[in-house]
């Protein structure tokens, strides 16, 4: 479970660093 949370945190971190357009794409993919 912790591994999954850590993985998610890494994905979110990378998305934020990548920039707004990329973050919106990932957010839409996960929650769309």
N, C-alpha and C positions, 0 to 999 in steps of 0.2 A: 504493500500500500504506500509506504513512504517513498519507494522508488518511483511510483506513478506520480505522486505529488511533486517530487523533485524534478522529474522529467517535464511535467507541465510547467513548472516554474522556469526551467531553462528555455522552453519554447516561448513562453511569454516574454522573458528577458530578451531573447534574440529578436522577437517581433518588435519590441519597443525600440531596440537599438537600430533595427533595420529601417524604421521610419513609419510615419502615418499610413501611407498607401499599403505597405506590406502588412502592417498591423491590421488594417481594416479588412484585408483579404483573408487573413488567418481568422480574424474574429467572425467574419461572415461564414467562413468554412466550418468553424466549430459550432457556431450558434445559429447558422442559417438553416 
